[in-house]
Amino acid sequence: MNQEMEFKNIVAQYSKVKPEEMTGEMRFREDLGFTSLDFMSFLGELEDTFDIELEETEVTQITTLEEALKLLEELQ
């Protein structure tokens, strides 16, 4: 499984949107229905799955899937 699909599968655990229906422009809160708690849990799962460490200053700027994927790629 490639990184993007693995990422989308994690997102799908917190949303009613299927991974294959997700686009980079989708926003976590508005389009995917994430709550603040969902987003924090999601970030923790990303850290564990991809063995990365996210900084609060970086993640507070993330609003779309594309932005999150770009940050993930930069950290690996």
SULCOR-V891698 format. One record per helix or strand of 2 or more residues. SS is the DSSP state (H for helix, E for strand). FROM is the first residue (numbers start at 0). TO is the last residue. Records with the same first field share a line. If there is no record, write none. Layout:
BEGIN
SS->FROM-TO  FROM-TO
END
This chain:
BEGIN
H->2-11  18-20  35-49  55-58  64-74
END
